[in-house]
């Protein structure tokens, strides 16, 4: 069995292998209305269909005027010749010694180049006095200040935030090309598992992995489907996984992928699908099983809850992000607040407490006492 696929893969190699597999199985793109694009991954670059802003306009409520007139109008003031509100342009034009009342976002009248805000103006009838020393161009937003027509606004692979969807709307887009979201079937496994709320028999534990994994997937914008727990029975495992493999893009399991007598998933995947690798040199989470089963990408995570957390965040996300063509996630860097070491060659993931000092620097205090993968309290 071991000779047919990699066993005990280095962590970086496992990540790279999953990224390669996901890229080859990338999900198709679909075009959705903006309101359905939040959190989705862009399939193509998005460009501005018009300048942003599309026309010169006022950044404040006040009076649009010609900067060249201010010095000579200090005593006589400027003649008020109309008003331009936000909305359709009125076709106003100001000549020497004239001004127009204007509101925020309103198009700049022809001839105007400076805005005097209301608080700077004194009005008497049809005359308006403004300071002579206003900076030229004050409170004017020029066409294309933010982006020129044709500029790339958003890159393919972006997981769209509300601000980015708003930018696409401002750039003239009513819909966007995004990648389909992977459908995910979630299985926990083992005869020892009991749903929370039911009585426990000796030797049984409550199923915490189900809520952990479902919550992680939902937080990443996915809509996972929880299947009944897999019992330690080869026939029932085969039936359930065959059903899921025919209908879902991804199958995630918890437990059953190690080397115990009841760890049945490696043999099942070998017999009915394809194994890409088994076991990763990481801690916690070494017994990770990756392959394909039917139409689904298969990722078997360990059974201990902290190992589920670590392997999902590092390997599960690699697979799911890759299927959607998502770009790299942002990282935060922090300085260790206390020493941390290890006596093995595996990639190790520690629990810790993150804090921000008064100087703005991030520091993390590692919990070197909680190294066992069953200690969920330390991760919580």
Buried (B, 14 or more C-beta within 10 A) or exposed (E): EEEEBBBEBBBEEBBEBBBEBBEEBBBEBBEBEBEEBBBBBBBBEBBBBBBBBBBBBBEBBBBBBBBEBBEEBEEEBBBBBBBBBEEEEBEBEBEEBBBBBBBBBBBBBEBBBBBBBBEBBEBEEEBBBBEEEBEEEBBBBBBBEBBEBEEEBBEBBBBBEEEBBEBBBBBBBEBBBBBBBBBBBBBBBBEBBBEEEEEEEEEBEBBBBBBBBBEBBEEBBBEBEBBEBBBBEEEEBBEBBBEBBEEBBBBBBBBBBBEEEBBBBBEBBBEBBEBBBBBBBBBBBBBBBBBBBBEBBBBBBBBBBBBBBBBBBBBBBBBBBBBBBBBEEEEEEBEEBEEBEEEEEBBBBBBBEEEEEEEEEEBBBBBBEBBEBEBBEBBE
